[in-house]
């Protein structure tokens, strides 16, 4: 079965990035010259997305504006013959993809944000991408890799990566049905549980959930009955933990490099490394880095 609908939750407050995110949504912060949201929409499009569902908040109008037509700007670029820039503007929304919005009036948590999209998603499996995590792979985007895996059995699959033990309390951490497989080359493994931000001494593994999910629609029914969890929020992790008790759910160790752009260091690292891959600025940036290395 194809995955055509992708939920991208963008209704959070982005408090870790204040004051930048007071008036500008975190998801609109640029990495090199593209806002975070555009990277993840491109990743979903490469995986076969036809509909992107932005779970947003009325204060976050720049996000909607980014994907809407701006005739004045297009006319001005056309008149001045700035064709390359015009093409960049045209390609903001990939061909064959539509953007729908649904509002989450209060940031009650990621689980609640996903539930807000229930009616639009309907009764089919869907993708979820967190826009503050960028994943770079020069061959195949993370979501596309996961769709390929999903197509084999049609069961829920969650992107994971190994983190240092001292960092496990920052993430959702998964446990595997066959823990002997931890660290093996087998990228897709059945999960037996998931916990939100465990203490290092009680963490079931070092495999953290990174913000890429393909889920069966059963999770929406579970979310309806999921109570407020860690941090006073309705956690997607808790609903997935319940789902694991009912159906097979897999963890997938993706190929590629992740950047947690929800925190300062991850965001700066993304700008440097994406900058080094950008033909226009890579040489200058490399010179600057060399200068500071000496
Ligand atoms: P985060 O927890 O990383 O984002 O949620 P945040 O809450 O905006 O940031 P901080 O922690 O205050 O700095 C991951 C994604 O889920 C969305 C956020 O917008 C972000 O893109 N989100 C989170 C929602 O849409 N609704 C929520 O209730 C919570």
Boltz pocket constraint, residues with backbone or C-beta under 6 A from the ligand:
constraints:
  - pocket:
      binder: B
      contacts: [[A, 9], [A, 10], [A, 11], [A, 12], [A, 13], [A, 14], [A, 15], [A, 16], [A, 17], [A, 26], [A, 27], [A, 55], [A, 104], [A, 106], [A, 107], [A, 108], [A, 109], [A, 110], [A, 112], [A, 113], [A, 130], [A, 131], [A, 132], [A, 262]]
      max_distance: 6.0
